[in-house]
Amino acid sequence: MADAGPVTDAFGPYAPYRPIGDLKRTDGLVDLGAGVCFHLLECGRCGGRTLRPVREIPGPEPAR
């Protein structure tokens, strides 16, 4: 399985450019406040796809 990135990136052409917090409020997954980001994994052989939680690495606080 290859990591195809955050599942929220597949929500539309501008999704990768939206703040991740906004996407997590509307993605229907239990990722907001859980410290995880759901990534889409794809199999190059059979074409199978699945979601897996990936632990988030804390980044710098956004500027206010």
C-alpha positions in Angstrom: 0.0 0.0 0.0 1.2 3.5 -0.9 0.3 6.6 1.1 -1.7 8.8 -1.2 -1.9 11.6 1.4 -4.6 13.0 3.6 -8.0 11.9 2.6 -9.2 15.6 2.9 -7.0 16.4 -0.1 -9.5 14.5 -2.2 -12.4 16.6 -1.2 -12.0 19.0 -4.1 -9.4 20.9 -6.2 -8.9 23.6 -3.5 -9.0 21.2 -0.5 -5.2 20.9 -0.2 -5.0 24.7 0.2 -7.7 25.1 2.9 -6.7 25.1 6.6 -6.6 21.6 7.9 -8.7 22.6 11.0 -11.5 23.7 8.7 -11.5 20.4 6.8 -11.4 18.4 10.0 -14.6 20.1 11.2 -16.5 18.9 8.1 -14.8 15.6 7.0 -17.1 13.3 9.1 -14.1 11.5 10.7 -13.1 11.4 14.3 -9.9 13.3 13.7 -10.6 16.7 15.2 -8.8 16.9 18.6 -7.7 13.3 18.4 -4.1 14.0 17.2 -4.5 12.0 14.0 -4.9 12.6 10.3 -6.6 10.0 8.1 -4.6 9.1 5.0 -5.7 7.3 2.0 -3.7 4.2 1.2 -3.8 2.7 -2.3 -2.5 -0.7 -3.6 -0.7 -0.4 -6.9 -1.4 -4.0 -7.7 -5.1 -4.6 -7.0 -6.3 -1.0 -6.8 -7.6 -1.5 -3.3 -8.0 1.6 -1.1 -8.3 2.1 2.7 -8.1 4.8 5.3 -5.6 4.7 8.1 -5.0 7.1 11.0 -1.6 8.7 11.0 -0.3 10.4 14.2 0.1 14.1 13.8 3.3 15.9 14.5 2.7 19.2 16.3 3.7 22.2 14.3 4.2 25.8 15.1 1.3 27.7 16.5 -0.4 29.9 13.8 0.3 33.6 13.9 -2.5 35.7 15.4 
